Amino acid sequence: MEVTKFKEKAKTYHSKMVDMRRHLHRHPELSYQEYETTEYIIEQLEELDIAVDRPLETGCVGIIEGGKSSQKVVALRADIDALPISEEGDHKRDFLSKNAGIAHCCGHDAHTANLLGAAHILSDLRDEIEGTVLLVFQPGEEKLPGGGRILCETGYLQQKGVDVIYGLHSYPGLEPGQIAVKEGPLMARPDEFKVEIVGKGGHAASPHEAVDPIVMASQVVSQLQTIVSRDVNPTEPAVVTVGKISGGSAHNIIPEKVELLGTVRTFAQETADMIKTRIEAIVKGVTEASGGEYTFDFDYGYPAVTNTDWATNNLVQVAQNILGEEQVHLLDDPIMAGEDFAFYQQEFPGAFFFLGSGSKKTQSTYSWHHPKYNIDEECFLTGAALMASVVFEPLPKS
């Protein structure tokens, strides 16, 4: 099919996508609470005579039956939840979040509007589609256990016989009209840990009569930094970060306990297991040596996003045809952020890519989860065209 058709269709529906994105941006909802968002998506799909299933309480799946008989099933995914964050930024004054303390500061509103735009394109081209297209509007990407995992556990997509799944994430590091992707490992597995260090409270002037959990916590944080430098193979990417320390109430009081929260980023289950063991060993050693106690919890998060070679090649080929080779960036290294798209890839071949969405003119170069995060809405011209076009790429021969 002529690539110009996808580009022209994306232009036709660009203003529609902008309107949908801004509506969603004004009305963000937290993970697994996306009830109004779901109803809005369903309304948009039903206007296109696209059938809708609801395998989960929130989110939905649009079903487009192509005009050409085939067993082929292609799934396209967008996440729909927002973050518990207060939005900032005059650049979005006319469509800032109306829900206090909740905002689309990670681009999921754009992902949803983009897939709805692709739905318009595919609806127009329905007679030319082979097989079935599933439009997956997934809840809860931002919160464990991950909506992708929950949906896969229902068996819904497996029953539908999905052959391949594609997804994207807005990316402020590239301008609209560009994408970035790589075969194999693309994004890390984000695990989380919580440590409570318990000592003996007392007066700050009499530390010998107390067991200071702040001192123990300081030692733990310092020693945790040796795990990556001394226990992980230097050729393997890994991160151990303590993101929060809380404890104490005044300048002259030694508290009873201190809490540490942190994240571990790896690409292999074995490495995550090893780091988990080493964290607890360090905490145990420090607390025992100082006369304290501890509790330790480790939550395994999403697997690593690992792109299937042939699905990635399909994506790259259509992207180069539509955007030009120079606009398609093939990454050498993965990034350490995580994404629950990985759960789909444990079940089906798939490819995930980054959609350029940053520009200075729209003040949209802030990183993910920043309170001023925004997108340049010109990215829809690229994103919708690509998501629609991959539907027409062939599956590998058996």
C-alpha positions, 0 to 999 in steps of 0.5 A: 500500500502506498505510504502516502496514504497513511501520511495523508490520512494522519493529516486528515485526522490530526485536528481530531487527535489534538482535540481528543488528546486535550480532552483526555489531558483535562480529565486524567484518572489514576491507574485502575480508576480510568472509568470516564477515560474508558467510556470516552474511548468507547464512545469514540470507537463506537462512532466508527462502528468498531466493536468493543470488548471489556476484558477488564474493569477499566480499559477496553479493546476495539476490534476491527474485522478486515475485509480480506479473509485471514487468520492474521491478528495484529494488536496495537496498544496504548496505555490510558492512566495518569500519574499522581502528580500536580501539573505545572505549565502556562503552555497548557493553560487551556487544557491543564488537568482539572483533577487536583493532584492527577496529571498526564505527565507521561504522555498516556493521553497522547498514546490514547489519542494517537491510537484513536487516530490510527483507529480512524485511519484503519476504519477508512481502510477496513476493506483492505485489512487482512484478518483482525486488528485489536486496539488495546487501550490498557489501564494501569501501566504506571502501577504494579502489578501492571495492567499489561500483566493483568490483561495477559492473565485473563487469557483474552489476547491469547484466545484472540490468537494475537500474532504480533503486538506493537506499542509506542511511548512519546519521547521528549528527546526527539522531535516530531517526525522521528522515532527511535527503536532497537532490536532485542533489549530496549527497556529494563525491568524495574523492581522495587525494594523497601527497607525499615531499619529499627534502632533505639530512640533517644536524646541526640546528646546521649547517642551512647544510650541509643541505637541510631538508625540514621547512622545505620541507614547512611552506611546501608546507602553507601554500601549499596553502591558497591553492588553494581561496581563489585557484584555485577558483571561490568558488561551488564547494565544495572542500577541500584538507587535509593529514592527516599529516606524518611525518619526522624522528627527533630534536630535533637532526637535520635529516632527509633526507625528509618525507612528506605525506598529504592529501585533496581534496574536490570535486564535479567531475572538472575541479576535481579535475584542476585541484587536482591540477595546482596541488598538484604545481606548488606542491610543485615550486616549493618544492623547486626553490627550496630545492634539494630533490626530490619525488615526487607521487602522486594517487589519484582516489577515488570520484565524487560522490554525485549523487541522481536527481531522480525517485528522490529524490522517490520516497524523500521521498514515502514518507518523509513518509507514513511519518514525517511531513513534519517528520521529513524534512529536505531539505538545502540544501547537500551535505557533503564526505564521500565514499561509493562508492555514487556508482559505482552512480549512474554506472550507474543512477538512484538515491538515497542518504539519511542515516538519523537514528541519534544520541541522547544516551541511547545515547551515539550522537552521536559522528561517523563514524570516532570510536572511540566511534561508536555508533547508537541502534538505534531507527533500524531502525524507520525505516530498514527501513520506508523501504528496504522501502517504496521497492520499491513506488514506481513507475518514471517513465513512459518 
